[in-house]
Amino acid sequence: MTLDEYLQQIKTLKDGWDDKIPDHIVDSTCRPNNYKVRRAWFFLVGAYLRQGIRNEHRPPTFIHEYKRFFEHITETRMHYRLTVRRDINLGNLILEGMIRHIECEIEYLRAGRCNVFE
């Protein structure tokens, strides 16, 4: 997967899923089912973080964010409760940071510079 493809997938994960918390429980059989309240969305956020770490498309903060994200899931026993706004906000913040960093990395690779690192 190219860096551009990776970036596009992260943007889709952030912007292609709905932030709304519906008044009913949403699972994979519901339509539409692209709500960020679903466990699948959180699994994908973690998977893309791991992929970025493994492929070195990340600053050292990705490792910290990855640990913070999974500590939040574990400490709040997220798998045993309903998703709340704070959970979604944390996932969005992590994705926004990833997007900024990868866009900068792409700019650097294409132009040989990046304002974030200067």
C-alpha positions as CSV (number, residue, x, y, z in Angstrom):
1,M,0.0,0.0,0.0
2,T,1.3,3.4,-0.9
3,L,1.4,6.3,1.5
4,D,-1.3,8.1,-0.5
5,E,-3.5,5.0,-0.2
6,Y,-2.9,4.7,3.5
7,L,-3.8,8.4,3.9
8,Q,-7.0,8.0,1.9
9,Q,-8.0,5.0,4.1
10,I,-7.4,7.0,7.3
11,K,-9.4,10.0,5.9
12,T,-12.3,7.6,5.0
13,L,-12.2,6.2,8.5
14,K,-12.4,9.7,10.0
15,D,-14.9,11.3,7.6
16,G,-16.7,8.3,6.1
17,W,-18.2,7.1,9.4
18,D,-20.9,9.0,11.2
19,D,-20.1,10.7,14.6
20,K,-23.7,10.6,15.6
21,I,-24.7,8.5,18.6
22,P,-28.0,6.9,17.6
23,D,-30.8,6.3,20.1
24,H,-30.6,2.6,19.4
25,I,-27.8,0.0,19.5
26,V,-26.1,-0.2,16.1
27,D,-24.5,-3.5,14.9
28,S,-23.3,-4.9,11.6
29,T,-26.9,-5.9,10.5
30,C,-28.3,-2.3,10.9
31,R,-28.4,0.0,7.9
32,P,-26.7,2.3,7.7
33,N,-24.1,0.7,9.9
34,N,-21.2,3.2,9.5
35,Y,-21.5,4.7,12.9
36,K,-18.4,5.4,15.0
37,V,-20.2,4.0,18.0
38,R,-19.6,0.5,16.6
39,R,-16.7,-1.6,18.0
40,A,-15.6,-2.1,14.4
41,W,-14.6,1.5,14.0
42,F,-12.4,1.4,17.1
43,F,-10.9,-1.8,15.9
44,L,-10.0,-0.1,12.6
45,V,-8.5,2.9,14.3
46,G,-6.2,0.6,16.3
47,A,-5.4,-1.4,13.2
48,Y,-4.4,1.7,11.2
49,L,-2.3,2.9,14.0
50,R,-0.5,-0.4,14.2
51,Q,0.0,-0.4,10.4
52,G,1.5,3.1,10.6
53,I,3.9,2.0,13.3
54,R,4.8,-1.1,11.5
55,N,5.4,0.7,8.2
56,E,7.2,3.6,10.0
57,H,4.7,6.2,8.6
58,R,4.5,7.8,12.0
59,P,6.2,10.1,14.4
60,P,7.2,8.7,17.8
61,T,3.8,10.1,19.1
62,F,1.9,7.4,17.2
63,I,3.3,4.8,19.6
64,H,2.2,6.9,22.5
65,E,-1.2,7.5,20.9
66,Y,-1.6,3.8,20.2
67,K,-0.8,3.0,23.9
68,R,-3.1,5.8,25.1
69,F,-5.9,4.6,22.8
70,F,-5.8,1.0,24.0
71,E,-5.3,2.0,27.7
72,H,-8.6,4.0,27.3
73,I,-10.4,1.0,25.8
74,T,-9.1,-1.3,28.5
75,E,-9.4,1.0,31.5
76,T,-12.9,2.1,30.7
77,R,-13.9,-1.5,29.9
78,M,-15.2,-0.2,26.6
79,H,-16.1,-3.7,25.3
80,Y,-18.6,-4.1,28.1
81,R,-20.4,-0.7,27.8
82,L,-22.0,1.6,25.3
83,T,-19.8,4.0,23.4
84,V,-19.8,7.6,24.6
85,R,-18.8,10.9,23.0
86,R,-15.4,10.9,24.7
87,D,-14.5,7.6,23.0
88,I,-15.4,8.9,19.6
89,N,-13.5,12.2,20.2
90,L,-10.4,10.3,21.2
91,G,-10.5,8.2,18.1
92,N,-11.1,11.3,15.9
93,L,-8.2,13.2,17.6
94,I,-5.8,10.3,16.9
95,L,-7.0,10.1,13.2
96,E,-6.6,13.8,12.8
97,G,-3.0,13.6,14.1
98,M,-2.2,10.8,11.8
99,I,-3.7,12.7,8.8
100,R,-1.6,15.8,9.6
101,H,1.6,13.8,9.9
102,I,1.1,11.7,6.8
103,E,0.1,14.7,4.7
104,C,3.3,16.4,5.9
105,E,5.3,13.3,5.1
106,I,3.9,13.2,1.6
107,E,4.7,16.9,1.1
108,Y,8.2,16.2,2.3
109,L,8.7,13.3,0.0
110,R,7.3,15.3,-3.0
111,A,8.9,18.7,-2.4
112,G,11.7,17.9,-0.1
113,R,10.4,19.9,2.8
114,C,7.7,20.1,5.4
115,N,6.8,23.1,7.5
116,V,6.0,20.9,10.6
117,F,9.6,19.7,10.8
118,E,11.2,23.1,10.0
